[in-house]
Amino acid sequence: MTGQTEEYWKYAQIGLELAAAVLLGFWAGYQLDKKAGTAPWLMLGGAAGGMGAGFYLVVRELFSGEKKGGK
């Protein structure tokens, strides 16, 4: 693959990681809400936690790329 194609896949992976983290948190909160009867609070909290975890993954990936680049 060319360098430009690799860059596209890198950014696609970052976006998918963010989406997966938010969806996983949302789903976990939904499941807990069904058991506890607290809808929609745990679902919203799970989505917020997933968003925080997703942004952590994005920042970690972007900063690890800077160190590999040599600058």
mmCIF file as gemmi writes it, N, C-alpha and C atoms, coordinates in Angstrom:
data_model
loop_
_atom_site.group_PDB
_atom_site.id
_atom_site.type_symbol
_atom_site.label_atom_id
_atom_site.label_alt_id
_atom_site.label_comp_id
_atom_site.label_asym_id
_atom_site.label_entity_id
_atom_site.label_seq_id
_atom_site.pdbx_PDB_ins_code
_atom_site.Cartn_x
_atom_site.Cartn_y
_atom_site.Cartn_z
_atom_site.occupancy
_atom_site.B_iso_or_equiv
_atom_site.pdbx_formal_charge
_atom_site.auth_seq_id
_atom_site.auth_asym_id
_atom_site.pdbx_PDB_model_num
ATOM 1 N N . MET Axp A 1 ? 0.839 -1.195 0 1 0 ? 1 A 1
ATOM 2 C CA . MET Axp A 1 ? 0 0 0 1 0 ? 1 A 1
ATOM 3 C C . MET Axp A 1 ? 0.876 1.247 0 1 0 ? 1 A 1
ATOM 4 N N . THR Axp A 2 ? 0.342 2.293 -0.533 1 0 ? 2 A 1
ATOM 5 C CA . THR Axp A 2 ? 1.074 3.542 -0.539 1 0 ? 2 A 1
ATOM 6 C C . THR Axp A 2 ? 0.959 4.212 0.816 1 0 ? 2 A 1
ATOM 7 N N . GLY Axp A 3 ? 1.789 5.196 1.061 1 0 ? 3 A 1
ATOM 8 C CA . GLY Axp A 3 ? 1.752 5.921 2.325 1 0 ? 3 A 1
ATOM 9 C C . GLY Axp A 3 ? 0.43 6.63 2.558 1 0 ? 3 A 1
ATOM 10 N N . GLN Axp A 4 ? -0.143 7.159 1.489 1 0 ? 4 A 1
ATOM 11 C CA . GLN Axp A 4 ? -1.408 7.879 1.629 1 0 ? 4 A 1
ATOM 12 C C . GLN Axp A 4 ? -2.545 6.934 1.991 1 0 ? 4 A 1
ATOM 13 N N . THR Axp A 5 ? -2.557 5.76 1.415 1 0 ? 5 A 1
ATOM 14 C CA . THR Axp A 5 ? -3.59 4.769 1.729 1 0 ? 5 A 1
ATOM 15 C C . THR Axp A 5 ? -3.472 4.317 3.18 1 0 ? 5 A 1
ATOM 16 N N . GLU Axp A 6 ? -2.244 4.151 3.654 1 0 ? 6 A 1
ATOM 17 C CA . GLU Axp A 6 ? -2.034 3.766 5.054 1 0 ? 6 A 1
ATOM 18 C C . GLU Axp A 6 ? -2.562 4.842 5.992 1 0 ? 6 A 1
ATOM 19 N N . GLU Axp A 7 ? -2.396 6.096 5.624 1 0 ? 7 A 1
ATOM 20 C CA . GLU Axp A 7 ? -2.914 7.194 6.449 1 0 ? 7 A 1
ATOM 21 C C . GLU Axp A 7 ? -4.436 7.15 6.52 1 0 ? 7 A 1
ATOM 22 N N . TYR Axp A 8 ? -5.088 6.851 5.398 1 0 ? 8 A 1
ATOM 23 C CA . TYR Axp A 8 ? -6.551 6.75 5.4 1 0 ? 8 A 1
ATOM 24 C C . TYR Axp A 8 ? -7.016 5.666 6.353 1 0 ? 8 A 1
ATOM 25 N N . TRP Axp A 9 ? -6.356 4.514 6.301 1 0 ? 9 A 1
ATOM 26 C CA . TRP Axp A 9 ? -6.748 3.402 7.174 1 0 ? 9 A 1
ATOM 27 C C . TRP Axp A 9 ? -6.486 3.733 8.632 1 0 ? 9 A 1
ATOM 28 N N . LYS Axp A 10 ? -5.425 4.459 8.907 1 0 ? 10 A 1
ATOM 29 C CA . LYS Axp A 10 ? -5.115 4.851 10.284 1 0 ? 10 A 1
ATOM 30 C C . LYS Axp A 10 ? -6.24 5.715 10.842 1 0 ? 10 A 1
ATOM 31 N N . TYR Axp A 11 ? -6.676 6.692 10.08 1 0 ? 11 A 1
ATOM 32 C CA . TYR Axp A 11 ? -7.735 7.579 10.561 1 0 ? 11 A 1
ATOM 33 C C . TYR Axp A 11 ? -9.091 6.886 10.591 1 0 ? 11 A 1
ATOM 34 N N . ALA Axp A 12 ? -9.324 5.961 9.694 1 0 ? 12 A 1
ATOM 35 C CA . ALA Axp A 12 ? -10.559 5.178 9.742 1 0 ? 12 A 1
ATOM 36 C C . ALA Axp A 12 ? -10.592 4.322 10.998 1 0 ? 12 A 1
ATOM 37 N N . GLN Axp A 13 ? -9.454 3.753 11.364 1 0 ? 13 A 1
ATOM 38 C CA . GLN Axp A 13 ? -9.367 2.95 12.574 1 0 ? 13 A 1
ATOM 39 C C . GLN Axp A 13 ? -9.641 3.802 13.811 1 0 ? 13 A 1
ATOM 40 N N . ILE Axp A 14 ? -9.115 4.99 13.847 1 0 ? 14 A 1
ATOM 41 C CA . ILE Axp A 14 ? -9.34 5.887 14.981 1 0 ? 14 A 1
ATOM 42 C C . ILE Axp A 14 ? -10.828 6.202 15.11 1 0 ? 14 A 1
ATOM 43 N N . GLY Axp A 15 ? -11.487 6.5 14.008 1 0 ? 15 A 1
ATOM 44 C CA . GLY Axp A 15 ? -12.916 6.796 14.04 1 0 ? 15 A 1
ATOM 45 C C . GLY Axp A 15 ? -13.745 5.6 14.48 1 0 ? 15 A 1
ATOM 46 N N . LEU Axp A 16 ? -13.371 4.418 14.025 1 0 ? 16 A 1
ATOM 47 C CA . LEU Axp A 16 ? -14.095 3.208 14.424 1 0 ? 16 A 1
ATOM 48 C C . LEU Axp A 16 ? -13.899 2.9 15.904 1 0 ? 16 A 1
ATOM 49 N N . GLU Axp A 17 ? -12.695 3.148 16.428 1 0 ? 17 A 1
ATOM 50 C CA . GLU Axp A 17 ? -12.46 2.935 17.855 1 0 ? 17 A 1
ATOM 51 C C . GLU Axp A 17 ? -13.325 3.861 18.692 1 0 ? 17 A 1
ATOM 52 N N . LEU Axp A 18 ? -13.444 5.112 18.274 1 0 ? 18 A 1
ATOM 53 C CA . LEU Axp A 18 ? -14.274 6.069 19 1 0 ? 18 A 1
ATOM 54 C C . LEU Axp A 18 ? -15.734 5.637 18.963 1 0 ? 18 A 1
ATOM 55 N N . ALA Axp A 19 ? -16.227 5.264 17.799 1 0 ? 19 A 1
ATOM 56 C CA . ALA Axp A 19 ? -17.622 4.84 17.679 1 0 ? 19 A 1
ATOM 57 C C . ALA Axp A 19 ? -17.887 3.571 18.487 1 0 ? 19 A 1
ATOM 58 N N . ALA Axp A 20 ? -16.97 2.622 18.445 1 0 ? 20 A 1
ATOM 59 C CA . ALA Axp A 20 ? -17.152 1.371 19.186 1 0 ? 20 A 1
ATOM 60 C C . ALA Axp A 20 ? -17.171 1.624 20.688 1 0 ? 20 A 1
ATOM 61 N N . ALA Axp A 21 ? -16.325 2.516 21.179 1 0 ? 21 A 1
ATOM 62 C CA . ALA Axp A 21 ? -16.295 2.808 22.613 1 0 ? 21 A 1
ATOM 63 C C . ALA Axp A 21 ? -17.609 3.441 23.07 1 0 ? 21 A 1
ATOM 64 N N . VAL Axp A 22 ? -18.131 4.373 22.286 1 0 ? 22 A 1
ATOM 65 C CA . VAL Axp A 22 ? -19.397 5.022 22.643 1 0 ? 22 A 1
ATOM 66 C C . VAL Axp A 22 ? -20.539 4.009 22.61 1 0 ? 22 A 1
ATOM 67 N N . LEU Axp A 23 ? -20.591 3.188 21.573 1 0 ? 23 A 1
ATOM 68 C CA . LEU Axp A 23 ? -21.664 2.203 21.46 1 0 ? 23 A 1
ATOM 69 C C . LEU Axp A 23 ? -21.588 1.147 22.554 1 0 ? 23 A 1
ATOM 70 N N . LEU Axp A 24 ? -20.39 0.732 22.914 1 0 ? 24 A 1
ATOM 71 C CA . LEU Axp A 24 ? -20.237 -0.25 23.981 1 0 ? 24 A 1
ATOM 72 C C . LEU Axp A 24 ? -20.698 0.331 25.318 1 0 ? 24 A 1
ATOM 73 N N . GLY Axp A 25 ? -20.326 1.569 25.602 1 0 ? 25 A 1
ATOM 74 C CA . GLY Axp A 25 ? -20.784 2.218 26.829 1 0 ? 25 A 1
ATOM 75 C C . GLY Axp A 25 ? -22.289 2.402 26.841 1 0 ? 25 A 1
ATOM 76 N N . PHE Axp A 26 ? -22.858 2.796 25.714 1 0 ? 26 A 1
ATOM 77 C CA . PHE Axp A 26 ? -24.306 2.971 25.594 1 0 ? 26 A 1
ATOM 78 C C . PHE Axp A 26 ? -25.025 1.647 25.842 1 0 ? 26 A 1
ATOM 79 N N . TRP Axp A 27 ? -24.523 0.572 25.221 1 0 ? 27 A 1
ATOM 80 C CA . TRP Axp A 27 ? -25.147 -0.74 25.369 1 0 ? 27 A 1
ATOM 81 C C . TRP Axp A 27 ? -25.061 -1.237 26.815 1 0 ? 27 A 1
ATOM 82 N N . ALA Axp A 28 ? -23.885 -1.071 27.435 1 0 ? 28 A 1
ATOM 83 C CA . ALA Axp A 28 ? -23.725 -1.516 28.816 1 0 ? 28 A 1
ATOM 84 C C . ALA Axp A 28 ? -24.666 -0.744 29.74 1 0 ? 28 A 1
ATOM 85 N N . GLY Axp A 29 ? -24.781 0.558 29.541 1 0 ? 29 A 1
ATOM 86 C CA . GLY Axp A 29 ? -25.707 1.359 30.338 1 0 ? 29 A 1
ATOM 87 C C . GLY Axp A 29 ? -27.152 0.956 30.114 1 0 ? 29 A 1
ATOM 88 N N . TYR Axp A 30 ? -27.499 0.625 28.891 1 0 ? 30 A 1
ATOM 89 C CA . TYR Axp A 30 ? -28.857 0.174 28.572 1 0 ? 30 A 1
ATOM 90 C C . TYR Axp A 30 ? -29.176 -1.125 29.306 1 0 ? 30 A 1
ATOM 91 N N . GLN Axp A 31 ? -28.232 -2.045 29.28 1 0 ? 31 A 1
ATOM 92 C CA . GLN Axp A 31 ? -28.437 -3.33 29.961 1 0 ? 31 A 1
ATOM 93 C C . GLN Axp A 31 ? -28.591 -3.13 31.466 1 0 ? 31 A 1
ATOM 94 N N . LEU Axp A 32 ? -27.774 -2.255 32.037 1 0 ? 32 A 1
ATOM 95 C CA . LEU Axp A 32 ? -27.891 -1.979 33.474 1 0 ? 32 A 1
ATOM 96 C C . LEU Axp A 32 ? -29.2 -1.272 33.8 1 0 ? 32 A 1
ATOM 97 N N . ASP Axp A 33 ? -29.636 -0.395 32.922 1 0 ? 33 A 1
ATOM 98 C CA . ASP Axp A 33 ? -30.92 0.294 33.126 1 0 ? 33 A 1
ATOM 99 C C . ASP Axp A 33 ? -32.086 -0.691 33.123 1 0 ? 33 A 1
ATOM 100 N N . LYS Axp A 34 ? -32.024 -1.683 32.248 1 0 ? 34 A 1
ATOM 101 C CA . LYS Axp A 34 ? -33.094 -2.682 32.215 1 0 ? 34 A 1
ATOM 102 C C . LYS Axp A 34 ? -33.175 -3.439 33.54 1 0 ? 34 A 1
ATOM 103 N N . LYS Axp A 35 ? -32.03 -3.759 34.117 1 0 ? 35 A 1
ATOM 104 C CA . LYS Axp A 35 ? -32.017 -4.513 35.37 1 0 ? 35 A 1
ATOM 105 C C . LYS Axp A 35 ? -32.391 -3.643 36.563 1 0 ? 35 A 1
ATOM 106 N N . ALA Axp A 36 ? -31.911 -2.4 36.573 1 0 ? 36 A 1
ATOM 107 C CA . ALA Axp A 36 ? -32.117 -1.533 37.734 1 0 ? 36 A 1
ATOM 108 C C . ALA Axp A 36 ? -33.376 -0.682 37.62 1 0 ? 36 A 1
ATOM 109 N N . GLY Axp A 37 ? -33.926 -0.541 36.429 1 0 ? 37 A 1
ATOM 110 C CA . GLY Axp A 37 ? -35.112 0.286 36.237 1 0 ? 37 A 1
ATOM 111 C C . GLY Axp A 37 ? -34.838 1.772 36.402 1 0 ? 37 A 1
ATOM 112 N N . THR Axp A 38 ? -33.674 2.212 35.994 1 0 ? 38 A 1
ATOM 113 C CA . THR Axp A 38 ? -33.281 3.611 36.172 1 0 ? 38 A 1
ATOM 114 C C . THR Axp A 38 ? -33.184 4.371 34.859 1 0 ? 38 A 1
ATOM 115 N N . ALA Axp A 39 ? -33.837 3.88 33.82 1 0 ? 39 A 1
ATOM 116 C CA . ALA Axp A 39 ? -33.717 4.486 32.495 1 0 ? 39 A 1
ATOM 117 C C . ALA Axp A 39 ? -34.019 5.966 32.546 1 0 ? 39 A 1
ATOM 118 N N . PRO Axp A 40 ? -33.308 6.767 31.844 1 0 ? 40 A 1
ATOM 119 C CA . PRO Axp A 40 ? -32.206 6.575 30.916 1 0 ? 40 A 1
ATOM 120 C C . PRO Axp A 40 ? -30.844 6.91 31.519 1 0 ? 40 A 1
ATOM 121 N N . TRP Axp A 41 ? -30.739 6.988 32.83 1 0 ? 41 A 1
ATOM 122 C CA . TRP Axp A 41 ? -29.549 7.561 33.457 1 0 ? 41 A 1
ATOM 123 C C . TRP Axp A 41 ? -28.285 6.727 33.281 1 0 ? 41 A 1
ATOM 124 N N . LEU Axp A 42 ? -28.342 5.45 33.487 1 0 ? 42 A 1
ATOM 125 C CA . LEU Axp A 42 ? -27.14 4.629 33.312 1 0 ? 42 A 1
ATOM 126 C C . LEU Axp A 42 ? -26.746 4.531 31.844 1 0 ? 42 A 1
ATOM 127 N N . MET Axp A 43 ? -27.738 4.557 30.969 1 0 ? 43 A 1
ATOM 128 C CA . MET Axp A 43 ? -27.468 4.538 29.535 1 0 ? 43 A 1
ATOM 129 C C . MET Axp A 43 ? -26.71 5.805 29.127 1 0 ? 43 A 1
ATOM 130 N N . LEU Axp A 44 ? -27.159 6.942 29.619 1 0 ? 44 A 1
ATOM 131 C CA . LEU Axp A 44 ? -26.47 8.198 29.303 1 0 ? 44 A 1
ATOM 132 C C . LEU Axp A 44 ? -25.081 8.24 29.928 1 0 ? 44 A 1
ATOM 133 N N . GLY Axp A 45 ? -24.985 7.745 31.148 1 0 ? 45 A 1
ATOM 134 C CA . GLY Axp A 45 ? -23.673 7.687 31.801 1 0 ? 45 A 1
ATOM 135 C C . GLY Axp A 45 ? -22.723 6.758 31.076 1 0 ? 45 A 1
ATOM 136 N N . GLY Axp A 46 ? -23.237 5.629 30.607 1 0 ? 46 A 1
ATOM 137 C CA . GLY Axp A 46 ? -22.406 4.703 29.84 1 0 ? 46 A 1
ATOM 138 C C . GLY Axp A 46 ? -21.939 5.31 28.533 1 0 ? 46 A 1
ATOM 139 N N . ALA Axp A 47 ? -22.833 6.041 27.867 1 0 ? 47 A 1
ATOM 140 C CA . ALA Axp A 47 ? -22.444 6.696 26.618 1 0 ? 47 A 1
ATOM 141 C C . ALA Axp A 47 ? -21.382 7.764 26.879 1 0 ? 47 A 1
ATOM 142 N N . ALA Axp A 48 ? -21.542 8.508 27.972 1 0 ? 48 A 1
ATOM 143 C CA . ALA Axp A 48 ? -20.546 9.537 28.311 1 0 ? 48 A 1
ATOM 144 C C . ALA Axp A 48 ? -19.214 8.895 28.673 1 0 ? 48 A 1
ATOM 145 N N . GLY Axp A 49 ? -19.266 7.813 29.435 1 0 ? 49 A 1
ATOM 146 C CA . GLY Axp A 49 ? -18.029 7.104 29.766 1 0 ? 49 A 1
ATOM 147 C C . GLY Axp A 49 ? -17.363 6.523 28.532 1 0 ? 49 A 1
ATOM 148 N N . GLY Axp A 50 ? -18.165 5.99 27.621 1 0 ? 50 A 1
ATOM 149 C CA . GLY Axp A 50 ? -17.62 5.476 26.369 1 0 ? 50 A 1
ATOM 150 C C . GLY Axp A 50 ? -17.01 6.573 25.52 1 0 ? 50 A 1
ATOM 151 N N . MET Axp A 51 ? -17.627 7.747 25.549 1 0 ? 51 A 1
ATOM 152 C CA . MET Axp A 51 ? -17.072 8.87 24.799 1 0 ? 51 A 1
ATOM 153 C C . MET Axp A 51 ? -15.724 9.291 25.393 1 0 ? 51 A 1
ATOM 154 N N . GLY Axp A 52 ? -15.661 9.324 26.709 1 0 ? 52 A 1
ATOM 155 C CA . GLY Axp A 52 ? -14.386 9.655 27.355 1 0 ? 52 A 1
ATOM 156 C C . GLY Axp A 52 ? -13.307 8.632 27.025 1 0 ? 52 A 1
ATOM 157 N N . ALA Axp A 53 ? -13.663 7.358 27.082 1 0 ? 53 A 1
ATOM 158 C CA . ALA Axp A 53 ? -12.707 6.304 26.75 1 0 ? 53 A 1
ATOM 159 C C . ALA Axp A 53 ? -12.307 6.382 25.277 1 0 ? 53 A 1
ATOM 160 N N . GLY Axp A 54 ? -13.265 6.68 24.414 1 0 ? 54 A 1
ATOM 161 C CA . GLY Axp A 54 ? -12.964 6.808 22.988 1 0 ? 54 A 1
ATOM 162 C C . GLY Axp A 54 ? -12.026 7.962 22.701 1 0 ? 54 A 1
ATOM 163 N N . PHE Axp A 55 ? -12.246 9.091 23.357 1 0 ? 55 A 1
ATOM 164 C CA . PHE Axp A 55 ? -11.341 10.233 23.162 1 0 ? 55 A 1
ATOM 165 C C . PHE Axp A 55 ? -9.951 9.928 23.709 1 0 ? 55 A 1
ATOM 166 N N . TYR Axp A 56 ? -9.9 9.16 24.796 1 0 ? 56 A 1
ATOM 167 C CA . TYR Axp A 56 ? -8.594 8.749 25.314 1 0 ? 56 A 1
ATOM 168 C C . TYR Axp A 56 ? -7.858 7.915 24.267 1 0 ? 56 A 1
ATOM 169 N N . LEU Axp A 57 ? -8.559 6.984 23.635 1 0 ? 57 A 1
ATOM 170 C CA . LEU Axp A 57 ? -7.941 6.161 22.597 1 0 ? 57 A 1
ATOM 171 C C . LEU Axp A 57 ? -7.473 7.006 21.415 1 0 ? 57 A 1
ATOM 172 N N . VAL Axp A 58 ? -8.279 7.993 21.031 1 0 ? 58 A 1
ATOM 173 C CA . VAL Axp A 58 ? -7.915 8.869 19.916 1 0 ? 58 A 1
ATOM 174 C C . VAL Axp A 58 ? -6.654 9.661 20.249 1 0 ? 58 A 1
ATOM 175 N N . VAL Axp A 59 ? -6.626 10.263 21.418 1 0 ? 59 A 1
ATOM 176 C CA . VAL Axp A 59 ? -5.46 11.066 21.809 1 0 ? 59 A 1
ATOM 177 C C . VAL Axp A 59 ? -4.221 10.191 21.914 1 0 ? 59 A 1
ATOM 178 N N . ARG Axp A 60 ? -4.373 9.014 22.511 1 0 ? 60 A 1
ATOM 179 C CA . ARG Axp A 60 ? -3.226 8.102 22.644 1 0 ? 60 A 1
ATOM 180 C C . ARG Axp A 60 ? -2.685 7.72 21.275 1 0 ? 60 A 1
ATOM 181 N N . GLU Axp A 61 ? -3.566 7.423 20.337 1 0 ? 61 A 1
ATOM 182 C CA . GLU Axp A 61 ? -3.135 7.034 18.997 1 0 ? 61 A 1
ATOM 183 C C . GLU Axp A 61 ? -2.46 8.191 18.263 1 0 ? 61 A 1
ATOM 184 N N . LEU Axp A 62 ? -3.012 9.373 18.382 1 0 ? 62 A 1
ATOM 185 C CA . LEU Axp A 62 ? -2.425 10.521 17.685 1 0 ? 62 A 1
ATOM 186 C C . LEU Axp A 62 ? -1.054 10.883 18.244 1 0 ? 62 A 1
ATOM 187 N N . PHE Axp A 63 ? -0.893 10.825 19.555 1 0 ? 63 A 1
ATOM 188 C CA . PHE Axp A 63 ? 0.404 11.169 20.134 1 0 ? 63 A 1
ATOM 189 C C . PHE Axp A 63 ? 1.429 10.059 19.939 1 0 ? 63 A 1
ATOM 190 N N . SER Axp A 64 ? 1.003 8.811 19.853 1 0 ? 64 A 1
ATOM 191 C CA . SER Axp A 64 ? 1.961 7.738 19.582 1 0 ? 64 A 1
ATOM 192 C C . SER Axp A 64 ? 2.478 7.851 18.154 1 0 ? 64 A 1
ATOM 193 N N . GLY Axp A 65 ? 1.664 8.381 17.251 1 0 ? 65 A 1
ATOM 194 C CA . GLY Axp A 65 ? 2.095 8.579 15.87 1 0 ? 65 A 1
ATOM 195 C C . GLY Axp A 65 ? 3.151 9.658 15.743 1 0 ? 65 A 1
ATOM 196 N N . GLU Axp A 66 ? 3.074 10.691 16.609 1 0 ? 66 A 1
ATOM 197 C CA . GLU Axp A 66 ? 4.089 11.743 16.584 1 0 ? 66 A 1
ATOM 198 C C . GLU Axp A 66 ? 5.451 11.208 16.999 1 0 ? 66 A 1
ATOM 199 N N . LYS Axp A 67 ? 5.472 10.34 18.007 1 0 ? 67 A 1
ATOM 200 C CA . LYS Axp A 67 ? 6.74 9.8 18.482 1 0 ? 67 A 1
ATOM 201 C C . LYS Axp A 67 ? 7.377 8.894 17.439 1 0 ? 67 A 1
ATOM 202 N N . LYS Axp A 68 ? 6.565 8.167 16.686 1 0 ? 68 A 1
ATOM 203 C CA . LYS Axp A 68 ? 7.091 7.282 15.651 1 0 ? 68 A 1
ATOM 204 C C . LYS Axp A 68 ? 7.636 8.069 14.472 1 0 ? 68 A 1
ATOM 205 N N . GLY Axp A 69 ? 7.077 9.257 14.251 1 0 ? 69 A 1
ATOM 206 C CA . GLY Axp A 69 ? 7.488 10.073 13.105 1 0 ? 69 A 1
ATOM 207 C C . GLY Axp A 69 ? 8.852 10.699 13.272 1 0 ? 69 A 1
ATOM 208 N N . GLY Axp A 70 ? 9.379 10.75 14.495 1 0 ? 70 A 1
ATOM 209 C CA . GLY Axp A 70 ? 10.722 11.278 14.701 1 0 ? 70 A 1
ATOM 210 C C . GLY Axp A 70 ? 10.768 12.748 15.042 1 0 ? 70 A 1
ATOM 211 N N . LYS Axp A 71 ? 9.63 13.427 15.137 1 0 ? 71 A 1
ATOM 212 C CA . LYS Axp A 71 ? 9.637 14.849 15.479 1 0 ? 71 A 1
ATOM 213 C C . LYS Axp A 71 ? 9.14 15.079 16.864 1 0 ? 71 A 1
